[in-house]
Amino acid sequence: MSLVENEKIPEKIEKILRQTDYTDNVAREKLKEFNYDEIAVIRSYLGIKEKPKQQIKSVNQEIYKQLRTRLDTNMRDYKDRVERGEAKQI
């Protein structure tokens, strides 16, 4: 760990102490445990888990994902307009 990071440790500990009910010693231990990432310490305290990122395996998968998202949004908007009586009658 560099000298600059050593100087920022007290700031990181203060941030952890403001967001959790950890003591100073526990905050230091957790900071070391999470590789000096204060956000990871706070997320762990709050029980927030990282979502694994979905990896798109091909260009076609990305294209179809975007098409499905667009169609779902359009259908949701259309249903809302029908419920409000704003849909165009043929």
C-alpha positions, 0 to 999 in steps of 0.5 A, a space after each residue: 500500500 502506498 503512502 497516499 493510501 496510508 494517509 487516507 486510511 483515517 478518512 476511510 475509517 471515519 466514513 465507515 464509522 459514520 455509516 455503521 455501528 462498528 468501533 474504531 478497531 473493528 472498522 480497521 479490521 474490516 478495512 484490512 479484510 476488504 482490501 481497504 475498500 470502505 464501500 465494500 465494508 459498508 455494503 457488507 455491513 448492510 448485507 448488500 451483495 454484489 450482483 454478478 454481471 451478465 456476460 453477453 456471449 455474442 453480438 446476436 444475444 445483445 441484439 435480441 436482448 435490446 429488441 426484447 427490452 424495447 418491445 417490452 417497454 412499448 407493450 407496457 406503454 401501449 397497455 397503459 394508454 389502453 387503460 387510460 383510453 388514449 389508444 387509437 381506435 381502428 
